[in-house]
Amino acid sequence: MAVQRRREPHGAVGQCPAVAAACLPLGRPRLSAGGSSVLPDGSEPGDRRCPPERKRRGVRESRPRREEPRRGRHSPRGIPTRGKAVRGTNGAQAARELRGGSARNGRRSGAGAAAAGAGTAGSRRHRGAPGSGAAARSRPAAPRSPEEAAPGPPLPSPPRAGASEAGPGPRLRVSTATPEAAAIGREAGSGRALGAAGPARARRDALQDALREELLLSPLPDGDVAATFQFRTRWDADLQRGAVSHYRLFPKALGRLAAALGVRELHLALTQGFWRTRAWGQPPLQAPAGAELWVWFQPTVTDVDKAWKELSNILSGIFCASLNFIDSTNTVTPTASFKPLGLANGTDHRLLRYAVLPREVVCTENLTPWKKLLPCGSKAGLAVLLKAERLFHSSYHSQAVHIRPICRDASCLAVSWELRQTLTVVFDTFSSGQGKKDWSLFKMFSRTLTDACPLALQSKVYVDISPKNKEKELLEVTPAPTSVHEAIVQGDKRTYAVYDLLSPSLFNTSRSLNVQLKWKRPQDSSELPTPVLHAQRYVSGYGLQAGEISTLIYNTHPYRAFPVLLLETVPWYLRLYVHTLTIITKGKENKPSYIHYQPAQDRRRPHLLEMLIQLPASSVTKITIQFERALLKWTEYTPDPNHGFYVSSSVLSALVPSVIAMKDVDMEQSPLFTSLFPSSDGSSYFVRLYTEPLLVNLPTPDFSMPYNVICLTCTVVAVCYGSFYNLLTRTFHVEEPNRGGLAKRLANVIRRFRGVPPL
Amino acid sequence: NPDPKSHAVAWDIEDAVKRYVQPVLDKLSLVANFSVDSQILYYAVLGVTPRFDKESSSFLLSAHSLPHVINPVEARLGSSAASLYPVLNFLLYVPERSHSPLYIQDKDGAPVSTNAFHSPRWGGIMVYNVEAPASPQASLPLHVDVDMVRVMEVFLAQLRLLFGLSQEEVPPEFLLESPGNEGLADWELDRLLWAHTVENIATVSTTLTSLAQLLDKIGNIVIKDDVASEVYRAVASAQSAMAELATGHLQSAFQASKEAVTSSERAFFDPSLLHLLYFPDDQ
């Protein structure tokens, strides 16, 4: 179908009166305009680099000639960015081939053809590819920020706690890590005390980078199991300074990237599925469906947009994701919702970029490069469990990379860099395990743990065994845990069984660790504990012209009201009417105390709506806004336009008051899953939630109509012309009826005898 | 380091780079800009399993299997991520315990004395064997301090090779200047400049020629003014480079040839050339 549409001579579209109304505004096809950009979408040469619809195979295969060469030459990396399935498996191979190298001259011909394509560049490649292969040389205007990251960031003054600069709002998030700083000072000692103190471990402390790995297994209320991996690499070095850098545990690719582009904080999450907050409770770290990327740049970065573009392209290369689709139409600069999670002096939100690609499909080819960033790869430690075929056989999969600067020690005079790689996966063991809620590591991952990553300073498995419904000891874990850890996580008291993989006693009895959890008696299906804050969002309205986006935010806290920051990013083809924005709580209108709205520009930027809303205790707040669906140009439709268009999740950030008073916990000691978001004080905790992505149908012209017309016309012509031609050319002559053969006459004689009419 | 469980390898790369590599690169800074990074990869694997040799009770890697060694390592290097410039990789491979000692064999089957090899335009790999501990009860991981002098000797030699500075057979009556501390004599630098200038000029001429051929073949490519000016500049720089070369000003000749190359490349790879290239003729 897509083939038909793209290849259509556009005159054919105009012919049909039926869709004339729909087609007219679609205007000229992009193809006919050739070089100069027809669309007012500010098409810079940059967007040539990322050929549209790379992932959608329908289009790609239909016009290989147009796409391939461009991809080969302009792909931001050396590897020609192929379709997803191809790259994951032999991306490395392709890279190798492209590099050529005279050692493997024979292979280069194939790769060269792929890169040059279409025979055009073939003629010029005669000169024996002196560079490292065709594609490696063929990038236009090799972008590279200078290494000398000029004066470097000023040393962070002792971080100011509190007071988000979004003026009218109350303090929403405390943007730094004072408790953490206090904790780090103790780390040297604690590292040694942690276990198996040997000369090697002591030396590792001196090397100033440390890896901690951790797996949190928590049974969810409805019987599923969530597994959260966290790998934290802390590196006591300043990425922004120093031309020569020596990497040990920190992955070089990301380090170089952050240094070259002046990245201060980078948060990338690739997610498949949706975390059902209502049924599963508060996630340790939620991410919206698809790909989410938000980055704080250093103040020294002059052209943030350019750096952002470059960064997203490089990241798409590193993670084999289509992050190169991030452009100005889906990038926003939120003013209040996203604060730096690490060390920061001053939050100038012009240095922030945020983008979500809700359509992105996450699969193994994104997992493999993610695993490669781990120092131990997937060869040792917790990462052996990361087996793609199990991980993606789950109802929720989210992998993320967070880079942020943190204080090196208590005095906070120097900066360390922290890389957190997290992976959350929800196994539907309940439904696939014959209704039993028991699980084990082997059942979920089809692997067991055999050792810790030898490079890790800490390697622990936490199992959430917190008693539910005030009943004790409903479940038991085997083998016996090394210790039990109690913590208050997200306003809830939790008990964790801890397995320290570094303690030698754990592997003494058996070679491997297979954590099992059994319920002692079938758990009565009691009411699910609803989380304090959750939200849901949907599109309402009928017809294809107007519609309404409704967001319901629930505050189930019995007696505390709290504010929540809502961030909506709506693509430009839904024209929001801000005057229809209504916020209703308990039947009354609720005036937001802070609104930031940035209207969309067609094909240039999306709507951005940020609101600070006060949620009264135990209430439901309904936010509705109406929109009109815009007509797209006919080339702007996806290959499957009737599938609908995605609207990315809206983001809710809130400091949720805790029911239980929280202690001021030691960040460095506490398990990793608690420490990404800084907690401000004992009475509340930070939560960031994402709502469902929306799928909106846009008025779609009948793309198959020209094809139908052609078919019908051809049929009519064939039938009419054929029969007419037949009539004209065929000669008719009357055929004498034959008297029949001997047998027939004989039969008739017999029939006459019998008195039966003859044949 | 494929086996962090049994070897804790430490190398003083910072000092080594400062002491050995930097002087060479300073000297070569005329030719190109260099930046040096290092990283340690754990659980890196060789693409091939080495063959066990009973006579010497060691493992052998034969010459024809060497190309397969690079691939799996390359995938994890991540050197192409943030920069688009060619990267030379120098790898020190500490074989895992079950495979050591590991020696590289050349084509004739004799072990290579440096235990290293290089691949043109990619870099070099050196295998660094760790002596087995005297007593098998020695605690793992075994701490290993890499002898950087030995490593750097090999790497610098490889670097010279990769830059095309091979040891030439010099007529015996020539008096050779000692390479000095930089490991690179002045005359060698001169030769390098010569070679690169000539190569650059050749590159420029082939690029421009193929651009012209392309234009002859495909008529509907539009050459914009800026592309044209790039072409003119390339030609002018190439000519000036030749003139400088004739008078013997190596450095300015080299600069001019570099400019010529960049502008000719820019002209050839200008995206505006592509715009109409894939436009089908029948529409």
Interface residues (C-beta under 8 A of the other chain):
Chain A: P9 L31 S32 G34 G35 P45 R48 R65 R66 P69 R70 R73 H74 R77 G78 G91 A92 Q93 A95 R96 R99 G100 G101 S102 A103 R104 A118 T120 S123 R124 R125 H126 R127 P130 G131 S132 A136 R137 S138 R139 P140 A141 A142 P143 R144 E147 G198 P199 A200 R203 A243 V244 S245 H246 Y247 R248 L249 P251 K252 A253 L254 R256 L257 A259 A260 L261 I314 G317 I318 K372 P375 C376 G377 K379 A380 D451 P454 L455
Chain B: P4 K5 A8 A10 I13 E14 V17 S35 V36 D37 S38 Q39 I40 Y42 Y43 P67 I70 N71 P72 E74 A75 R76 L77 G78 S79 S80 A81 A82 S83 L84 Y85 P86 S119 P120 R121 W122 S139 P141 H143 E199 T203 T206 T207 S210 L211 Q213 L214 K217 I218 V222 E265 R266 F268 F269 D270 P271 S272 L274 H275 L276 L277 Y278 F279 Q283
